[in-house]
Amino acid sequence: MSNVADDYLQRQILTQRYMSALTRKYSAQLIQMNDMVANMITKAGSTRRLEEIRRDLEFAIGESLVKFNKDFTEDMEGLAEQELDFVSKTINANSKVLLQVPNFDSIFEAIMKSPMDLDLTGSRLTLGQALLEFSEGKADEIRQVIFDGIVTGQTNRDMANGIQDLSSLRSRAQVEALTRTLSNHTTAQTRKGFAEEYRDVFDGEEFLATLDSRTTLECAGADGKIFPVGQGLYPPLHWGCRSLRVPVMKASYDAQTNKSNREDFDSWLRDQPAGFQDEYFSGEKGMVRKELFQKGDLKIEKFTDDSGREYSLKELRMLYGESFKKADITNFG
């Protein structure tokens, strides 16, 4: 593995740990908000009084979520600043030329303006829009508990308990997905900004997916591909995405290639036990795809198109009929 790729992968592991710390921080903020609102509802004493303090409740919720979004954005700015320092030092340590650190304000502005193609649904959210959508969803959850409580004749105590119940494992999982997605967007766009600043130094950027059973087909299919700087698939490709792109320096700037020598996702998965492969293709990935992979020898990157979109089984049949025959698949729904 090249020095740059190795350093980037190690950095990604450390960033994942930082994301875990952020998840704890922002989960605690939401718990604090829910506890505050629940306390206000309990103190109101009656449903009639609850109507009278509705504006106070909305203000308290709004203030909490404004702080949530502000703090989160500031943490992403700090992460981007650290990432730019890391990228600059790493590239310079492996380059024959000394590259100046690009203007941070310009890079962070691009981070905030760059949309994310999440889940390939056509939804293109910026970092700020994703935060706003998330916080509005949390406010709506509280409003729904209060509305349902009033309609069904619950006591204020019941409604307060319902709001505190929003601080569940599901809520933490949502915060974790938000944190990992926006952190990965921040680091990916920081690296992209550096590569674009010095695009003449690089042959492109190599897409690297995480080698484990949680990796999606779109990330697995892109693993090992080298895209031109500023083009192609950039993480995050979906909520909770852990993939990254690593710059590949031109030989004139580096005596050794910076393309990763690690085996790609397809080779890695084929080396895993059959039980592991069964687990990987379970659920949404599909048992038919498992048969195509195992018996039809269809490479993992063939399950998606160049944009990362997953082919339907009918599309796969049209494209790779021989693999269906080889796997003896005649009925696939």
C-alpha positions in Angstrom: 0.0 0.0 0.0 1.3 3.5 -0.8 2.3 5.8 2.0 -0.5 8.3 1.1 -3.2 5.7 1.0 -2.0 4.1 4.2 -2.0 7.5 6.0 -5.4 8.3 4.7 -6.9 5.0 5.9 -5.3 5.4 9.3 -6.7 8.9 9.5 -10.1 7.6 8.6 -10.0 5.2 11.5 -9.1 8.1 13.9 -11.9 10.2 12.4 -14.4 7.4 13.0 -13.5 7.6 16.7 -14.0 11.3 16.7 -17.4 10.8 15.1 -18.3 8.5 18.1 -17.4 11.3 20.5 -19.6 13.7 18.5 -22.5 11.2 18.6 -22.3 11.1 22.4 -22.2 14.9 22.6 -25.2 15.6 20.3 -27.2 12.7 21.7 -26.8 14.3 25.1 -27.9 17.7 23.8 -31.1 16.1 22.4 -31.7 14.4 25.7 -31.3 17.7 27.6 -33.8 19.4 25.2 -36.3 16.6 25.7 -35.9 16.7 29.5 -36.4 20.5 29.5 -39.6 20.3 27.4 -40.9 17.4 29.5 -40.2 19.4 32.7 -42.1 22.5 31.3 -45.1 20.3 30.4 -45.2 18.7 33.8 -45.0 22.1 35.6 -47.9 23.3 33.4 -50.2 21.1 35.4 -53.1 20.9 33.0 -53.9 20.7 29.3 -55.5 24.1 29.4 -52.3 25.6 30.9 -50.3 23.7 28.2 -52.1 25.7 25.5 -51.1 28.9 27.3 -47.4 28.0 27.3 -47.2 26.7 23.8 -45.2 29.7 22.6 -42.8 29.2 25.4 -42.4 25.6 24.4 -41.8 26.4 20.8 -39.2 29.0 21.8 -37.4 26.6 24.1 -37.4 23.9 21.4 -36.2 26.4 18.7 -33.4 27.8 20.9 -32.2 24.3 21.7 -32.1 23.2 18.0 -30.5 26.5 16.9 -27.7 25.7 19.4 -27.5 22.1 18.1 -27.1 23.3 14.5 -24.6 26.0 15.4 -22.4 23.7 17.6 -22.5 21.0 14.9 -21.4 23.4 12.2 -18.6 24.8 14.3 -17.4 21.2 15.0 -17.4 20.5 11.3 -15.4 23.7 10.7 -12.9 22.5 13.3 -12.7 19.1 11.7 -12.2 20.6 8.2 -9.4 22.8 9.5 -7.6 19.8 11.1 -8.2 17.7 8.0 -6.7 20.4 5.7 -3.6 20.4 7.9 -3.4 16.6 7.8 -3.8 16.5 4.0 -1.2 19.2 3.4 1.4 17.5 5.6 0.7 14.1 4.2 0.9 15.1 0.5 4.0 17.2 1.1 5.7 14.4 3.0 5.3 12.2 -0.1 5.8 14.8 -2.8 8.9 16.1 -4.6 7.5 19.6 -4.5 6.3 21.8 -1.6 2.6 22.6 -1.9 1.2 25.6 0.0 -1.9 25.1 2.2 -4.9 26.4 0.2 -7.2 29.1 1.6 -9.3 27.5 4.4 -12.2 29.9 4.1 -12.7 29.0 0.4 -12.6 25.3 1.2 -15.0 25.5 4.1 -17.4 27.6 1.9 -17.3 24.8 -0.7 -18.0 22.3 2.1 -21.1 24.2 3.1 -22.4 24.7 -0.4 -21.6 21.2 -1.9 -24.7 19.0 -2.0 -24.6 15.3 -1.0 -26.2 12.7 -3.2 -27.6 10.6 -0.3 -29.1 7.2 -1.0 -29.1 7.9 -4.8 -32.8 9.2 -4.4 -32.2 12.5 -6.1 -32.1 14.3 -2.8 -29.2 16.7 -2.8 -28.8 18.2 0.6 -26.0 20.5 1.7 -24.6 20.2 5.2 -26.7 23.0 6.5 -29.9 21.6 4.9 -29.2 18.2 6.3 -28.9 19.7 9.8 -32.0 21.8 9.4 -34.0 18.8 8.1 -32.8 16.7 11.1 -33.6 19.4 13.7 -37.0 20.1 12.2 -37.8 16.4 12.4 -36.8 16.4 16.1 -39.1 19.4 16.7 -42.0 17.6 14.9 -41.5 14.5 17.0 -42.1 16.6 20.2 -45.1 18.4 18.7 -46.6 15.1 17.6 -46.4 13.7 21.2 -48.1 16.8 22.5 -50.8 16.7 19.8 -51.5 13.0 20.3 -51.6 13.5 24.1 -54.2 16.3 23.9 -56.4 14.4 21.4 -56.4 11.2 23.4 -56.8 12.9 26.8 -53.5 12.1 28.3 -52.3 13.8 31.4 -49.4 16.2 31.2 -47.2 13.6 33.0 -48.0 11.0 30.3 -47.0 13.5 27.6 -43.8 14.4 29.5 -43.0 10.7 29.7 -43.7 10.3 26.0 -41.2 13.1 25.1 -38.5 11.7 27.3 -39.1 8.3 25.6 -37.9 10.1 22.3 -34.4 9.8 23.8 -34.2 6.2 22.7 -31.6 4.0 21.0 -33.4 4.8 17.7 -32.7 8.5 18.3 -29.0 7.8 19.1 -28.8 5.8 15.9 -30.2 8.8 14.0 -27.7 11.1 15.6 -24.9 8.6 14.7 -26.0 8.5 11.1 -26.1 12.3 10.9 -22.7 12.7 12.6 -20.9 10.1 10.4 -22.5 11.3 7.2 -21.7 15.0 7.7 -18.3 14.3 9.1 -17.4 12.2 6.1 -18.8 14.9 3.8 -16.6 17.4 5.6 -13.4 15.4 5.3 -14.1 14.3 1.7 -14.8 17.9 0.5 -11.7 19.1 2.3 -9.5 16.6 0.5 -11.3 17.4 -2.7 -10.6 21.1 -2.3 -6.9 20.4 -1.8 -6.8 18.0 -4.8 -8.6 20.6 -7.0 -6.2 23.3 -6.0 -3.2 21.2 -7.2 -4.9 19.0 -9.8 -1.8 19.1 -12.0 0.0 17.1 -9.3 -2.5 14.2 -9.3 -3.5 11.5 -11.8 -6.9 11.2 -10.0 -8.4 10.0 -6.8 -8.9 6.3 -5.8 -12.2 5.3 -4.2 -11.7 3.1 -1.1 -14.6 1.3 0.6 -14.4 -0.2 4.1 -13.8 -3.9 3.9 -16.5 -5.4 6.1 -20.1 -6.8 5.9 -21.7 -3.4 6.5 -20.4 -1.9 3.3 -23.2 -1.2 0.7 -23.2 -2.5 -2.8 -22.7 1.1 -4.2 -19.6 1.6 -2.2 -18.3 -1.9 -2.8 -18.9 -1.5 -6.5 -16.8 1.8 -6.6 -13.9 0.4 -4.5 -10.6 0.6 -6.3 -11.8 2.8 -9.1 -9.8 5.9 -9.9 -11.8 9.0 -10.8 -10.5 12.3 -12.3 -10.0 15.0 -9.6 -13.3 16.7 -9.0 -15.4 14.1 -10.9 -17.2 10.8 -10.2 -18.5 9.5 -6.9 -17.6 11.4 -3.7 -18.5 10.0 -0.2 -20.9 10.0 1.4 -22.9 7.9 -1.0 -25.5 7.2 1.7 -26.3 7.9 5.3 -23.6 6.6 7.5 -21.1 6.1 4.6 -17.5 5.3 5.7 -15.8 5.4 2.3 -13.1 7.8 1.2 -11.1 9.0 -1.8 -7.3 9.0 -1.9 -5.3 11.2 -4.3 -3.0 9.4 -6.7 0.1 11.5 -7.4 1.7 11.6 -10.8 5.1 9.8 -11.2 6.8 13.1 -11.9 6.0 14.3 -8.4 6.4 11.0 -6.6 8.7 8.1 -7.6 6.2 5.5 -6.3 2.6 5.2 -7.4 0.1 6.3 -4.8 -2.6 3.8 -5.9 -3.4 1.5 -3.0 -2.0 -2.0 -3.3 -4.6 -3.4 -1.0 -6.9 -6.0 -2.6 -10.2 -4.5 -3.9 -13.6 -5.3 -2.3 -14.4 -8.0 -4.8 -11.2 -10.0 -4.2 -11.5 -9.4 -0.4 -15.1 -10.7 -0.3 -14.2 -13.8 -2.3 -11.5 -14.6 0.2 -14.1 -14.6 3.0 -15.9 -17.8 4.2 -19.1 -18.8 2.5 -21.0 -18.0 5.7 -19.7 -14.4 5.7 -20.6 -14.0 2.0 -24.1 -15.3 2.8 -24.4 -12.7 5.6 -23.2 -9.9 3.3 -25.8 -10.6 0.6 -28.6 -11.1 3.1 -31.5 -8.6 3.4 -31.5 -5.8 0.8 -28.4 -7.0 -1.0 -30.4 -10.1 -2.0 -29.9 -13.9 -2.2 -30.1 -13.8 -6.1 -27.1 -11.4 -6.1 -25.3 -13.9 -3.8 -25.8 -16.7 -6.3 -24.6 -14.4 -9.1 -21.5 -13.5 -7.1 -20.7 -17.0 -5.9 -21.8 -19.2 -8.8 -22.1 -16.8 -11.7 -18.7 -15.2 -10.9 -20.2 -11.7 -11.4 -17.9 -9.1 -10.0 -19.2 -6.9 -7.2 -18.8 -3.7 -9.3 -21.2 -5.1 -11.9 -24.1 -4.8 -9.5 -24.1 -1.0 -9.9 -23.8 1.5 -12.8 -21.1 4.3 -13.1 -23.3 6.6 -10.9 -23.4 4.1 -8.1 -27.1 3.2 -8.7 -27.8 -0.5 -8.0 -29.1 -2.4 -11.0 -32.5 -4.2 -10.6 -32.5 -8.0 -11.1 -34.2 -7.5 -14.5 -31.4 -5.1 -15.6 -28.7 -7.5 -14.4 -30.4 -10.3 -16.4 -30.3 -8.2 -19.5 -26.7 -7.2 -19.0 -25.2 -10.4 -17.6 -27.4 -13.2 -18.9 -24.4 -15.6 -19.0 -23.9 -15.2 -15.2 -27.6 -16.1 -14.6 -27.1 -19.2 -16.7 -23.9 -20.2 -15.0 -25.6 -19.7 -11.6 -28.7 -21.6 -12.9 -31.0 -18.8 -11.9 -34.3 -19.1 -13.8 -36.8 -17.5 -11.4 -36.0 -14.3 -9.5 -39.4 -12.7 -9.0 
